Amino acid sequence: TVKKLIIFFIIVIQYAYSNSIKVYSSHSIETLYPLIKEFESNYNCKVEVEIGGTGELVTKVLKQQKQDYPDIFFGGTTLSVAPLNHIIKESYSFSIIPNVLLVNKNIKKDIVIEGYNDLLNPRLKGRIAYSNPKVSSSSFEHLVNILCVMDEPWNFIKKLLKNTDNIYLESSQDVVEKVVNGKSIVGLTHEVAAIKAMEKNSSLEIVYMKEGVLAESDGVYVLNKNSCTEAFTKFLSSYDTQLFSNISLNRRSVRDDIFFSRKLNTLKHRVFIDPNQFEIEKNRTLWIENFDNLLKENNHVSK
């Protein structure tokens, strides 16, 4: 018994002072690289990263044994990562990410796009990019946004799916690319991806839905606690990192002592929705099933 206790404490001590962590992240390499490089140069910790879509990575974690969990899940809003709530030890907000519409001005012509209702314009049929709520956190955020602000949300979603010609993309990046290359006039995405695309393409513009904007916290979720995870979360919430993220990565800081960069000022007076987190998590599966059923119904009718 004493021997087992000694072995146990050795394992605990080794784990607690481990100098490496495994991180699952839905952030792009452009976002991750400067952050991790700066972190590793200032702390005695190495970071092993696996990148993927939020939904994809959440599903992977849920299928794993406890010993295979990553130490940190970095990225994804509190809504999209909610299926992991039972194994999350601690969570921290990294940035605030509003839902937006990304519009290609060059091919929009005189079509008015100010919010969700405008997406039902027949002239946009087959020219709207929207991704799968099962695998894309931004798509699920838009689904929740619609449910929060539209008078008859499911009726609206049914019409929206018809107007997209049932184009059902597999990632939020696909949405941005469709708009950038002109295959779609408008796409449902999030502010960070939209601003990043706008920096490279002057023909794009961002629309904050007049019906109301859902802006959720993009988080850092600790699944295994040790000295490096503590250092990593401290680093990400620090003033210097938050300032860098705001200025260079176009992310709205969660800190009150950091002002928005010029690119982000446009949202100052917009309406933010404060959704009921419990209600959303309770109905998540049902809502996605409803979405799938409407999609199948539209596919059947169109054949």
C-alpha positions in Angstrom: 0.0 0.0 0.0 2.8 2.4 0.9 4.6 1.5 -2.3 1.4 2.2 -4.3 1.0 5.6 -2.6 4.6 6.5 -3.4 4.2 5.6 -7.1 0.9 7.6 -7.1 2.5 10.7 -5.7 5.4 10.5 -8.1 3.0 10.3 -11.0 1.0 13.3 -9.6 4.2 15.4 -9.1 5.5 14.5 -12.6 2.2 15.4 -14.1 1.8 18.6 -12.1 5.2 19.9 -13.3 5.0 18.5 -16.8 6.7 21.0 -19.2 4.5 20.2 -22.2 0.9 20.4 -23.0 -1.4 19.1 -25.8 -3.7 21.7 -27.2 -6.7 21.2 -29.5 -7.6 24.4 -31.3 -10.1 25.6 -33.9 -8.0 28.7 -34.5 -6.0 29.2 -37.7 -2.3 28.7 -37.8 -1.9 32.4 -38.5 -3.5 33.0 -35.1 -1.8 30.2 -33.2 1.7 30.5 -34.4 2.6 34.0 -33.0 0.8 33.2 -29.7 2.5 29.9 -29.1 5.9 31.1 -30.2 5.7 34.0 -27.7 4.4 31.7 -25.0 7.2 29.1 -25.4 9.9 31.7 -25.5 8.7 33.1 -22.1 7.7 29.9 -20.2 9.4 26.6 -19.8 6.6 24.8 -21.6 6.2 23.2 -25.0 2.9 23.2 -26.9 1.7 20.3 -29.1 -1.2 21.5 -31.2 -3.9 19.8 -33.3 -6.0 22.1 -35.4 -9.5 21.3 -36.6 -13.1 22.6 -36.7 -14.7 23.2 -33.3 -17.4 20.6 -33.8 -14.9 18.1 -35.2 -12.6 18.5 -32.2 -15.4 18.4 -29.7 -16.6 15.1 -31.2 -13.1 13.7 -31.1 -12.7 14.5 -27.4 -16.0 12.9 -26.6 -14.9 9.7 -28.2 -11.5 9.6 -26.3 -10.6 8.0 -23.1 -9.8 10.3 -20.2 -6.1 9.8 -20.5 -6.1 10.9 -24.1 -7.8 14.2 -23.6 -5.9 17.3 -24.6 -4.8 19.5 -21.7 -6.4 22.6 -23.3 -9.2 23.2 -25.8 -8.4 26.6 -27.3 -11.2 28.2 -29.4 -14.9 27.8 -29.9 -17.6 29.7 -28.1 -19.1 28.7 -24.8 -22.1 27.5 -26.9 -20.2 25.3 -29.3 -18.0 23.7 -26.6 -20.9 23.1 -24.2 -20.9 19.3 -24.9 -17.6 19.2 -23.1 -18.9 21.0 -20.0 -18.8 17.8 -17.9 -15.0 17.4 -18.4 -14.0 21.1 -18.4 -12.1 21.9 -15.2 -11.8 25.6 -15.8 -12.6 28.0 -18.6 -11.5 31.5 -19.5 -12.7 34.0 -22.1 -10.1 34.8 -24.8 -12.1 37.2 -27.0 -15.6 38.3 -28.0 -16.7 37.2 -31.5 -19.9 38.6 -33.1 -21.8 36.9 -35.9 -21.7 38.8 -39.2 -22.7 38.6 -42.8 -19.7 38.8 -45.3 -20.8 40.4 -48.6 -19.0 40.6 -51.9 -19.7 44.2 -53.0 -18.5 43.6 -56.6 -21.3 41.2 -57.4 -24.0 42.4 -55.0 -24.9 45.3 -57.3 -28.0 47.1 -56.0 -29.2 44.2 -53.7 -29.8 45.5 -50.2 -28.3 43.3 -47.5 -28.7 44.7 -44.0 -29.8 41.6 -42.1 -31.3 38.2 -42.1 -34.6 39.1 -43.8 -32.7 40.4 -46.8 -31.3 36.9 -47.4 -34.7 35.8 -48.6 -34.4 38.0 -51.7 -35.0 35.8 -54.8 -32.1 37.5 -56.4 -29.8 35.8 -53.9 -31.1 32.3 -54.7 -28.1 29.9 -54.8 -25.7 32.7 -53.9 -25.7 32.4 -50.1 -23.0 30.5 -48.3 -23.9 28.7 -45.1 -22.1 25.8 -43.4 -23.1 22.8 -41.4 -24.2 23.6 -37.8 -22.9 20.1 -36.7 -19.3 20.9 -37.6 -19.1 24.7 -37.7 -19.4 26.7 -34.5 -20.0 29.9 -36.5 -22.9 28.2 -38.3 -24.4 27.0 -35.0 -24.0 30.5 -33.6 -26.0 31.9 -36.6 -28.6 29.3 -36.0 -29.0 30.4 -32.4 -28.8 34.1 -33.5 -31.8 33.5 -35.9 -33.7 31.6 -33.2 -33.2 34.6 -30.8 -34.2 37.5 -33.2 -36.6 36.3 -35.8 -40.4 36.2 -35.2 -40.9 32.8 -36.9 -37.4 31.5 -36.8 -38.0 27.9 -38.2 -40.2 29.2 -41.0 -37.4 31.7 -41.8 -34.7 28.9 -41.8 -36.9 26.8 -44.1 -37.0 29.7 -46.6 -33.3 30.5 -46.1 -32.4 26.9 -47.0 -34.5 27.0 -50.1 -32.8 30.3 -51.1 -29.3 28.8 -50.7 -30.3 26.0 -53.1 -29.5 23.7 -50.2 -25.8 24.4 -50.4 -24.6 22.9 -47.2 -20.9 23.6 -46.7 -18.6 21.7 -44.3 -16.7 24.5 -42.7 -16.8 28.2 -41.9 -13.7 28.6 -44.0 -15.6 27.3 -47.0 -18.2 30.1 -46.4 -15.6 32.8 -46.6 -13.9 31.3 -49.7 -17.2 31.1 -51.5 -17.8 34.8 -51.0 -14.2 35.8 -51.7 -14.1 33.9 -55.0 -17.5 35.4 -56.1 -19.4 32.1 -56.1 -21.6 33.4 -53.3 -22.7 37.0 -52.8 -23.1 36.7 -49.1 -22.0 34.3 -46.4 -22.9 33.7 -42.7 -19.7 33.8 -40.7 -18.0 35.5 -37.8 -16.2 38.8 -37.4 -12.6 37.6 -37.1 -12.8 35.5 -40.3 -14.6 38.4 -42.1 -12.0 41.0 -41.2 -9.2 38.7 -42.1 -10.7 38.2 -45.6 -11.4 42.0 -46.0 -7.7 42.8 -45.3 -6.8 40.8 -48.4 -9.8 41.8 -50.6 -11.2 45.3 -50.9 -14.3 44.1 -52.6 -15.7 42.6 -49.3 -17.7 44.3 -46.6 -19.2 43.3 -43.2 -22.8 43.6 -42.4 -24.0 43.4 -38.7 -27.5 42.1 -38.8 -30.1 44.8 -38.1 -32.3 42.3 -36.3 -29.7 41.8 -33.7 -26.1 40.4 -33.3 -25.2 37.4 -31.1 -21.6 38.0 -29.8 -20.3 35.0 -27.8 -17.1 34.5 -25.8 -14.4 32.6 -27.6 -12.7 30.6 -24.9 -9.8 28.7 -23.4 -11.0 25.4 -21.8 -8.8 23.5 -19.4 -9.4 19.7 -19.4 -6.3 18.7 -17.5 -4.7 21.0 -14.9 -0.9 21.3 -14.5 1.7 24.0 -14.2 1.8 24.6 -18.0 -1.9 24.9 -18.4 -1.9 27.5 -15.6 0.9 29.4 -17.4 -0.9 29.2 -20.7 -4.2 30.6 -19.5 -2.4 33.3 -17.6 -0.5 34.2 -20.7 -3.6 34.4 -23.0 -5.4 36.7 -20.6 -2.5 39.0 -19.9 -2.6 42.6 -21.0 0.2 42.3 -23.6 -1.3 39.2 -25.3 -4.8 40.7 -25.3 -3.5 43.9 -26.8 -1.6 42.0 -29.5 -4.7 39.9 -30.3 -6.8 43.0 -30.5 -4.4 45.0 -32.8 -2.9 42.2 -34.9 -5.4 39.4 -34.8 -8.6 41.5 -35.0 -10.1 40.1 -31.8 -12.3 42.0 -29.4 -10.5 41.9 -26.1 -12.3 40.6 -23.0 -10.3 43.1 -20.9 -11.9 46.5 -20.0 -8.5 48.2 -20.1 -8.0 47.6 -23.8 -9.8 49.7 -26.4 -11.1 48.4 -29.7 -8.9 48.8 -32.7 -10.3 51.0 -35.6 -11.4 47.9 -37.5 -13.7 46.9 -34.7 -15.3 50.2 -33.8 -18.2 49.6 -36.1 -20.0 47.4 -33.6 -20.0 49.9 -30.7 -23.7 50.8 -30.9 -25.0 47.5 -32.2 -27.5 45.4 -30.3 -25.9 42.4 -28.6 -28.0 39.4 -27.7 -27.6 37.7 -24.3 -28.9 34.2 -25.0 -30.0 31.7 -22.3 -27.0 29.3 -22.2 -28.9 26.6 -20.3 -31.8 26.7 -22.7 -29.5 26.5 -25.7 -27.6 23.6 -24.4 -30.8 21.7 -23.4 -32.1 22.1 -27.0 -28.9 21.9 -29.0 -29.5 18.4 -30.4 -33.2 19.1 -31.1 -32.4 22.3 -33.0 -29.7 20.6 -35.2 -32.2 17.7 -35.9 -34.8 20.3 -36.9 -32.3 22.0 -39.2 -31.5 18.6 -40.8 -35.1 17.7 -41.2 -35.8 21.0 -43.0 -32.8 20.4 -45.2 -34.0 16.9 -46.1 -37.5 18.2 -46.7 -36.2 20.9 -49.1 -34.0 18.3 -50.9 -37.1 16.0 -51.3 -39.3 18.9 -52.6 -36.6 20.1 -55.1 -36.2 16.6 -56.7 
